[in-house]
């Protein structure tokens, strides 16, 4: 079953034209090659294909001969680029409440971006993942998403704030200058997740909120927009699998519990949409496996654990059945 193509606001490409030109690219030609009309950037609220944006960023980075195009785009972002959501976030009393609000309205910004917030004692992990059909590269999209999250937190908490860790699942670039400039230090690469680790106490500090009186109207507008974009069980399950899969924590029972239903109801709803939990899980696991093999330097044993297999032999058996070759052979072909 082919899922509907997810969309994203064209504001996600804010600054792209100027950046592309500075890199010696023709932005209009790059947009057209990705299947996007240059006119889509005239209105930041225009919905455009997430897949097309992903392909545009990757192709532009390759044409410019750089590895940090997504991060360079993120460096110029401000809270205001989020549109009406920025008004609501600025009037939340703490950064943690602002993050929870952002998560509520996130699918209005980007239907393929998963932001999952996890509490671990005195630390908060903000996990970012891009879920799209297919196994094409997403390095630029991931770095854009993590970079934008960092910029949002910096604008809320002040320029002196620093995260405990910034993590990327892909391998490190040859030049870390852009990463050091944006994050104030070296991120971790070949990590088990993409995202940011913060001190929990930083997110509970009271913020100097802007009481403009507009938040109530912005929230009403956003809630109305959410009501017209009802998320299917298939979409919700796909997002949850993407969040729970790393580390082998994903089962049908866990996904059903997060959705507030029992396992049998989850299976029934997925079947009504022409899908099964096992097929959905296998598809996302395949996407993650290919992404990790191509873009990271993790060992096959580490990858087996990350994807929830009992051991390297179980992962090896699954991979050969799925792709008709060993994981090592698949990785070698991609690098070749």
BELWOJO-V915802 format. One record per residue. N is the residue number from 1. RES is the residue in one small letter. OMEGA is omega in degrees with one decimal (* if undefined). Layout:
BEGIN
N & RES & OMEGA
N & RES & OMEGA
END
This chain:
BEGIN
1 & x & 178.6
2 & x & -179.7
3 & x & 177.1
4 & x & -178.7
5 & x & 179.4
6 & x & -177.7
7 & x & -179.3
8 & x & 176.1
9 & x & 178.7
10 & x & 174.4
11 & x & 177.0
12 & x & -180.0
13 & x & 176.4
14 & x & -179.5
15 & x & -176.2
16 & x & -176.1
17 & x & -178.8
18 & x & -179.9
19 & x & -179.7
20 & x & 179.6
21 & x & 179.5
22 & x & 179.3
23 & x & 178.2
24 & x & -179.3
25 & x & 172.1
26 & x & -173.2
27 & x & 179.9
28 & x & 178.7
29 & x & 178.9
30 & x & 178.5
31 & x & -179.0
32 & x & -179.6
33 & x & 178.5
34 & x & 179.4
35 & x & -179.5
36 & x & 175.2
37 & x & 176.4
38 & x & -179.3
39 & x & -179.3
40 & x & -179.2
41 & x & -179.6
42 & x & -179.4
43 & x & -176.9
44 & x & -179.2
45 & x & -179.7
46 & x & 176.5
47 & x & 179.3
48 & x & -175.3
49 & x & 175.0
50 & x & -179.8
51 & x & 179.1
52 & x & 178.7
53 & x & 177.9
54 & x & -179.0
55 & x & 178.4
56 & x & -177.9
57 & x & -179.2
58 & x & -179.3
59 & x & 179.7
60 & x & 178.1
61 & x & 180.0
62 & x & -179.4
63 & x & 179.8
64 & x & -179.9
65 & x & 178.8
66 & x & -180.0
67 & x & -170.8
68 & x & -177.8
69 & x & 179.7
70 & x & -179.6
71 & x & 176.5
72 & x & 175.6
73 & x & -177.6
74 & x & -175.4
75 & x & -179.0
76 & x & -175.7
77 & x & 175.3
78 & x & 179.4
79 & x & -177.8
80 & x & 179.0
81 & x & 179.0
82 & x & 178.3
83 & x & -176.9
84 & x & -179.7
85 & x & -178.4
86 & x & 179.8
87 & x & 179.8
88 & x & -178.3
89 & x & -176.9
90 & x & -178.9
91 & x & 173.4
92 & x & -175.1
93 & x & 179.5
94 & x & 178.3
95 & x & 179.3
96 & x & 178.0
97 & x & 175.8
98 & x & 178.0
99 & x & 178.4
100 & x & 178.1
101 & x & 177.3
102 & x & 178.8
103 & x & 179.7
104 & x & -173.8
105 & x & -170.9
106 & x & -175.2
107 & x & 173.1
108 & x & 178.9
109 & x & -173.6
110 & x & -174.7
111 & x & -178.0
112 & x & -177.6
113 & x & 177.2
114 & x & 172.6
115 & x & -175.3
116 & x & -177.2
117 & x & -177.2
118 & x & 176.7
119 & x & 178.4
120 & x & -179.4
121 & x & -178.7
122 & x & 178.7
123 & x & 174.0
124 & x & 179.3
125 & x & 176.8
126 & x & -176.0
127 & x & 178.3
128 & x & 178.4
129 & x & 176.0
130 & x & -179.0
131 & x & 177.8
132 & x & 176.9
133 & x & 177.3
134 & x & -174.8
135 & x & 178.2
136 & x & -179.3
137 & x & -179.5
138 & x & -176.6
139 & x & -177.1
140 & x & 178.8
141 & x & 179.1
142 & x & -178.4
143 & x & 174.5
144 & x & -177.8
145 & x & -179.7
146 & x & 178.5
147 & x & 178.1
148 & x & 177.4
149 & x & 177.3
150 & x & -180.0
151 & x & 177.7
152 & x & -178.8
153 & x & 178.8
154 & x & 179.5
155 & x & 178.8
156 & x & -170.6
157 & x & -179.9
158 & x & -174.4
159 & x & 178.6
160 & x & -178.8
161 & x & 175.2
162 & x & 175.9
163 & x & 174.7
164 & x & -179.9
165 & x & 168.1
166 & x & -170.0
167 & x & 173.9
168 & x & -179.4
169 & x & -179.3
170 & x & -179.0
171 & x & -179.0
172 & x & 174.2
173 & x & 177.2
174 & x & -178.7
175 & x & -177.6
176 & x & -173.2
177 & x & -178.2
178 & x & 180.0
179 & x & 179.7
180 & x & -178.8
181 & x & -177.8
182 & x & -172.1
183 & x & -179.0
184 & x & 179.4
185 & x & -178.1
186 & x & 171.5
187 & x & 172.7
188 & x & 177.5
189 & x & -173.3
190 & x & 179.6
191 & x & -178.6
192 & x & 179.3
193 & x & 171.5
194 & x & 177.9
195 & x & -172.9
196 & x & 174.5
197 & x & -177.5
198 & x & 168.3
199 & x & -176.8
200 & x & -177.6
201 & x & 178.1
202 & x & -175.2
203 & x & -179.1
204 & x & 177.1
205 & x & 179.0
206 & x & -178.4
207 & x & 173.2
208 & x & -173.3
209 & x & 177.7
210 & x & -177.9
211 & x & -177.5
212 & x & -176.6
213 & x & -177.7
214 & x & -173.9
215 & x & -178.2
216 & x & 179.5
217 & x & 178.3
218 & x & 179.9
219 & x & 178.2
220 & x & 178.7
221 & x & -178.5
222 & x & 179.1
223 & x & 177.0
224 & x & 178.0
225 & x & 177.8
226 & x & -176.9
227 & x & 179.7
228 & x & 178.9
229 & x & -177.7
230 & x & -179.4
231 & x & 179.0
232 & x & 175.1
233 & x & 179.6
234 & x & 179.4
235 & x & -178.6
236 & x & 179.6
237 & x & 179.7
238 & x & 178.1
239 & x & -178.1
240 & x & 177.3
241 & x & 178.4
242 & x & 179.8
243 & x & -172.8
244 & x & -173.6
245 & x & -178.9
246 & x & -178.9
247 & x & 174.6
248 & x & -175.8
249 & x & -170.9
250 & x & 173.5
251 & x & 177.5
252 & x & 179.2
253 & x & -179.5
254 & x & 179.5
255 & x & 178.9
256 & x & 179.9
257 & x & 178.5
258 & x & -179.7
259 & x & 178.3
260 & x & 178.2
261 & x & 174.7
262 & x & -174.9
263 & x & -178.3
264 & x & 178.7
265 & x & 177.0
266 & x & -179.8
267 & x & -178.9
268 & x & 179.7
269 & x & 178.3
270 & x & 179.3
271 & x & 178.8
272 & x & 177.6
273 & x & 175.7
274 & x & -176.5
275 & x & 172.9
276 & x & -178.6
277 & x & -177.5
278 & x & 178.6
279 & x & 178.6
280 & x & 178.8
281 & x & -178.9
282 & x & 179.9
283 & x & 179.9
284 & x & 177.4
285 & x & 177.7
286 & x & 179.2
287 & x & -179.7
288 & x & -178.6
289 & x & 179.4
290 & x & 179.8
291 & x & -179.2
292 & x & -179.5
293 & x & -177.6
294 & x & -166.7
295 & x & -177.7
296 & x & 178.0
297 & x & -179.6
298 & x & 177.6
299 & x & 179.2
300 & x & 177.1
301 & x & 177.8
302 & x & -179.3
303 & x & 177.8
304 & x & 179.2
305 & x & -178.6
306 & x & -175.8
307 & x & 171.2
308 & x & 177.1
309 & x & -177.9
310 & x & 179.6
311 & x & -178.4
312 & x & -177.8
313 & x & 177.7
314 & x & 177.0
315 & x & -178.8
316 & x & 179.8
317 & x & 179.5
318 & x & -175.2
319 & x & -179.6
320 & x & 177.3
321 & x & -176.7
322 & x & -170.8
323 & x & 176.8
324 & x & 177.5
325 & x & 177.6
326 & x & 178.3
327 & x & 179.1
328 & x & 178.0
329 & x & -180.0
330 & x & 179.4
331 & x & -179.2
332 & x & 178.9
333 & x & -179.8
334 & x & -179.6
335 & x & 177.1
336 & x & *
END
